[in-house]
Amino acid sequence: MKRWPMTIPYDLRCKLKSAREMRCTRGPQDDWLVVKEWLEAHGIEPPDYVLPQEPERI
């Protein structure tokens, strides 16, 4: 298992920038999809502690 990154890795930063340039409407869910795909591609699992999260919207 690889460690959860403490900063944004360069290749992930490039993917986020590229995604922002390609889409005309962006939201947090779009950024999260890029991050989630990157984490899965690198075999990185979430840390053992609970990450802070925003309450679900109805």
N, CA, C and O atoms as a GROMACS GRO file, in nm:
protein
  232
    1MET      N    1   0.084  -0.118   0.000
    1MET     CA    2   0.000   0.000   0.000
    1MET      C    3   0.088   0.124   0.000
    1MET      O    4   0.182   0.135   0.079
    2LYS      N    5   0.058   0.216  -0.089
    2LYS     CA    6   0.132   0.342  -0.093
    2LYS      C    7   0.069   0.441   0.003
    2LYS      O    8  -0.049   0.431   0.038
    3ARG      N    9   0.150   0.535   0.046
    3ARG     CA   10   0.102   0.635   0.143
    3ARG      C   11   0.018   0.743   0.076
    3ARG      O   12   0.040   0.779  -0.040
    4TRP      N   13  -0.079   0.794   0.152
    4TRP     CA   14  -0.161   0.905   0.109
    4TRP      C   15  -0.070   1.027   0.094
    4TRP      O   16   0.002   1.059   0.188
    5PRO      N   17  -0.071   1.098  -0.021
    5PRO     CA   18   0.019   1.211  -0.039
    5PRO      C   19  -0.016   1.328   0.052
    5PRO      O   20  -0.133   1.353   0.080
    6MET      N   21   0.085   1.400   0.098
    6MET     CA   22   0.064   1.515   0.185
    6MET      C   23   0.057   1.645   0.104
    6MET      O   24   0.014   1.748   0.155
    7THR      N   25   0.099   1.640  -0.021
    7THR     CA   26   0.089   1.755  -0.112
    7THR      C   27   0.036   1.702  -0.246
    7THR      O   28   0.027   1.581  -0.265
    8ILE      N   29   0.003   1.792  -0.336
    8ILE     CA   30  -0.047   1.750  -0.467
    8ILE      C   31   0.073   1.712  -0.554
    8ILE      O   32   0.155   1.798  -0.586
    9PRO      N   33   0.084   1.585  -0.594
    9PRO     CA   34   0.194   1.544  -0.681
    9PRO      C   35   0.188   1.616  -0.816
    9PRO      O   36   0.081   1.656  -0.862
   10TYR      N   37   0.304   1.632  -0.879
   10TYR     CA   38   0.312   1.708  -1.004
   10TYR      C   39   0.222   1.650  -1.112
   10TYR      O   40   0.152   1.727  -1.180
   11ASP      N   41   0.221   1.518  -1.131
   11ASP     CA   42   0.139   1.461  -1.237
   11ASP      C   43  -0.011   1.479  -1.211
   11ASP      O   44  -0.088   1.496  -1.305
   12LEU      N   45  -0.052   1.477  -1.086
   12LEU     CA   46  -0.192   1.501  -1.052
   12LEU      C   47  -0.227   1.648  -1.076
   12LEU      O   48  -0.335   1.680  -1.126
   13ARG      N   49  -0.136   1.738  -1.041
   13ARG     CA   50  -0.157   1.880  -1.066
   13ARG      C   51  -0.177   1.906  -1.216
   13ARG      O   52  -0.263   1.985  -1.254
   14CYS      N   53  -0.099   1.839  -1.299
   14CYS     CA   54  -0.112   1.854  -1.445
   14CYS      C   55  -0.246   1.801  -1.494
   14CYS      O   56  -0.309   1.862  -1.580
   15LYS      N   57  -0.291   1.688  -1.439
   15LYS     CA   58  -0.421   1.632  -1.478
   15LYS      C   59  -0.535   1.725  -1.439
   15LYS      O   60  -0.629   1.743  -1.517
   16LEU      N   61  -0.529   1.784  -1.320
   16LEU     CA   62  -0.632   1.878  -1.277
   16LEU      C   63  -0.634   2.002  -1.367
   16LEU      O   64  -0.741   2.050  -1.405
   17LYS      N   65  -0.517   2.052  -1.401
   17LYS     CA   66  -0.510   2.170  -1.488
   17LYS      C   67  -0.566   2.137  -1.626
   17LYS      O   68  -0.641   2.216  -1.683
   18SER      N   69  -0.531   2.022  -1.678
   18SER     CA   70  -0.581   1.980  -1.809
   18SER      C   71  -0.733   1.964  -1.808
   18SER      O   72  -0.800   2.006  -1.902
   19ALA      N   73  -0.786   1.905  -1.703
   19ALA     CA   74  -0.931   1.886  -1.692
   19ALA      C   75  -1.002   2.020  -1.684
   19ALA      O   76  -1.110   2.037  -1.741
   20ARG      N   77  -0.944   2.116  -1.616
   20ARG     CA   78  -1.005   2.249  -1.604
   20ARG      C   79  -1.007   2.321  -1.738
   20ARG      O   80  -1.101   2.395  -1.768
   21GLU      N   81  -0.905   2.298  -1.820
   21GLU     CA   82  -0.898   2.364  -1.950
   21GLU      C   83  -0.996   2.302  -2.050
   21GLU      O   84  -1.043   2.371  -2.141
   22MET      N   85  -1.027   2.175  -2.035
   22MET     CA   86  -1.113   2.106  -2.131
   22MET      C   87  -1.261   2.128  -2.105
   22MET      O   88  -1.340   2.125  -2.200
   23ARG      N   89  -1.301   2.150  -1.983
   23ARG     CA   90  -1.443   2.162  -1.950
   23ARG      C   91  -1.480   2.307  -1.928
   23ARG      O   92  -1.405   2.384  -1.869
   24CYS      N   93  -1.599   2.344  -1.979
   24CYS     CA   94  -1.642   2.482  -1.961
   24CYS      C   95  -1.711   2.502  -1.825
   24CYS      O   96  -1.704   2.610  -1.768
   25THR      N   97  -1.778   2.400  -1.773
   25THR     CA   98  -1.838   2.411  -1.640
   25THR      C   99  -1.766   2.315  -1.548
   25THR      O  100  -1.752   2.197  -1.578
   26ARG      N  101  -1.719   2.367  -1.436
   26ARG     CA  102  -1.642   2.287  -1.341
   26ARG      C  103  -1.708   2.295  -1.205
   26ARG      O  104  -1.764   2.397  -1.166
   27GLY      N  105  -1.700   2.187  -1.136
   27GLY     CA  106  -1.748   2.184  -0.999
   27GLY      C  107  -1.657   2.096  -0.916
   27GLY      O  108  -1.568   2.030  -0.970
   28PRO      N  109  -1.678   2.095  -0.786
   28PRO     CA  110  -1.595   2.013  -0.698
   28PRO      C  111  -1.600   1.865  -0.735
   28PRO      O  112  -1.501   1.794  -0.720
   29GLN      N  113  -1.714   1.819  -0.784
   29GLN     CA  114  -1.727   1.677  -0.820
   29GLN      C  115  -1.634   1.642  -0.937
   29GLN      O  116  -1.585   1.530  -0.944
   30ASP      N  117  -1.610   1.737  -1.029
   30ASP     CA  118  -1.518   1.712  -1.140
   30ASP      C  119  -1.375   1.698  -1.090
   30ASP      O  120  -1.302   1.609  -1.134
   31ASP      N  121  -1.335   1.786  -0.998
   31ASP     CA  122  -1.200   1.776  -0.941
   31ASP      C  123  -1.184   1.646  -0.864
   31ASP      O  124  -1.081   1.580  -0.873
   32TRP      N  125  -1.287   1.610  -0.787
   32TRP     CA  126  -1.279   1.488  -0.709
   32TRP      C  127  -1.264   1.365  -0.798
   32TRP      O  128  -1.190   1.273  -0.764
   33LEU      N  129  -1.334   1.363  -0.913
   33LEU     CA  130  -1.323   1.250  -1.004
   33LEU      C  131  -1.179   1.233  -1.054
   33LEU      O  132  -1.128   1.121  -1.061
   34VAL      N  133  -1.114   1.344  -1.088
   34VAL     CA  134  -0.974   1.339  -1.132
   34VAL      C  135  -0.885   1.285  -1.020
   34VAL      O  136  -0.800   1.200  -1.044
   35VAL      N  137  -0.904   1.335  -0.899
   35VAL     CA  138  -0.824   1.291  -0.785
   35VAL      C  139  -0.849   1.144  -0.755
   35VAL      O  140  -0.754   1.068  -0.734
   36LYS      N  141  -0.976   1.103  -0.754
   36LYS     CA  142  -1.011   0.963  -0.725
   36LYS      C  143  -0.949   0.868  -0.828
   36LYS      O  144  -0.893   0.765  -0.791
   37GLU      N  145  -0.958   0.904  -0.956
   37GLU     CA  146  -0.898   0.820  -1.060
   37GLU      C  147  -0.747   0.812  -1.043
   37GLU      O  148  -0.688   0.706  -1.064
   38TRP      N  149  -0.684   0.923  -1.005
   38TRP     CA  150  -0.539   0.923  -0.985
   38TRP      C  151  -0.500   0.833  -0.868
   38TRP      O  152  -0.406   0.754  -0.879
   39LEU      N  153  -0.572   0.844  -0.757
   39LEU     CA  154  -0.544   0.761  -0.639
   39LEU      C  155  -0.559   0.612  -0.672
   39LEU      O  156  -0.474   0.531  -0.635
   40GLU      N  157  -0.666   0.578  -0.742
   40GLU     CA  158  -0.689   0.438  -0.778
   40GLU      C  159  -0.581   0.387  -0.873
   40GLU      O  160  -0.535   0.274  -0.859
   41ALA      N  161  -0.540   0.470  -0.971
   41ALA     CA  162  -0.438   0.430  -1.067
   41ALA      C  163  -0.303   0.404  -0.999
   41ALA      O  164  -0.224   0.322  -1.046
   42HIS      N  165  -0.277   0.475  -0.889
   42HIS     CA  166  -0.150   0.459  -0.817
   42HIS      C  167  -0.160   0.362  -0.699
   42HIS      O  168  -0.064   0.344  -0.625
   43GLY      N  169  -0.277   0.300  -0.682
   43GLY     CA  170  -0.294   0.201  -0.575
   43GLY      C  171  -0.286   0.261  -0.436
   43GLY      O  172  -0.242   0.194  -0.342
   44ILE      N  173  -0.326   0.385  -0.421
   44ILE     CA  174  -0.318   0.453  -0.292
   44ILE      C  175  -0.451   0.440  -0.220
   44ILE      O  176  -0.556   0.472  -0.275
   45GLU      N  177  -0.446   0.392  -0.098
   45GLU     CA  178  -0.565   0.376  -0.017
   45GLU      C  179  -0.577   0.493   0.080
   45GLU      O  180  -0.477   0.556   0.115
   46PRO      N  181  -0.701   0.524   0.122
   46PRO     CA  182  -0.718   0.635   0.215
   46PRO      C  183  -0.646   0.610   0.348
   46PRO      O  184  -0.619   0.495   0.383
   47PRO      N  185  -0.614   0.716   0.421
   47PRO     CA  186  -0.547   0.699   0.549
   47PRO      C  187  -0.637   0.629   0.650
   47PRO      O  188  -0.757   0.613   0.628
   48ASP      N  189  -0.577   0.587   0.762
   48ASP     CA  190  -0.650   0.515   0.866
   48ASP      C  191  -0.745   0.604   0.944
   48ASP      O  192  -0.834   0.553   1.012
   49TYR      N  193  -0.729   0.734   0.936
   49TYR     CA  194  -0.816   0.825   1.010
   49TYR      C  195  -0.927   0.877   0.918
   49TYR      O  196  -0.916   0.870   0.795
   50VAL      N  197  -1.032   0.928   0.977
   50VAL     CA  198  -1.145   0.978   0.900
   50VAL      C  199  -1.112   1.115   0.843
   50VAL      O  200  -1.069   1.205   0.915
   51LEU      N  201  -1.132   1.129   0.713
   51LEU     CA  202  -1.106   1.257   0.648
   51LEU      C  203  -1.225   1.351   0.671
   51LEU      O  204  -1.340   1.305   0.676
   52PRO      N  205  -1.199   1.480   0.684
   52PRO     CA  206  -1.311   1.573   0.700
   52PRO      C  207  -1.393   1.576   0.572
   52PRO      O  208  -1.339   1.566   0.462
   53GLN      N  209  -1.522   1.589   0.586
   53GLN     CA  210  -1.607   1.595   0.468
   53GLN      C  211  -1.722   1.691   0.488
   53GLN      O  212  -1.764   1.718   0.600
   54GLU      N  213  -1.771   1.742   0.377
   54GLU     CA  214  -1.882   1.834   0.378
   54GLU      C  215  -2.012   1.755   0.393
   54GLU      O  216  -2.022   1.646   0.337
   55PRO      N  217  -2.110   1.806   0.467
   55PRO     CA  218  -2.237   1.734   0.479
   55PRO      C  219  -2.303   1.717   0.341
   55PRO      O  220  -2.290   1.803   0.254
   56GLU      N  221  -2.373   1.607   0.324
   56GLU     CA  222  -2.444   1.582   0.198
   56GLU      C  223  -2.554   1.684   0.179
   56GLU      O  224  -2.621   1.725   0.274
   57ARG      N  225  -2.570   1.725   0.055
   57ARG     CA  226  -2.678   1.820   0.022
   57ARG      C  227  -2.799   1.743  -0.026
   57ARG      O  228  -2.786   1.641  -0.094
   58ILE      N  229  -2.915   1.791   0.009
   58ILE     CA  230  -3.039   1.722  -0.031
   58ILE      C  231  -3.093   1.784  -0.157
   58ILE      O  232  -3.197   1.741  -0.207
   0.00000   0.00000   0.00000
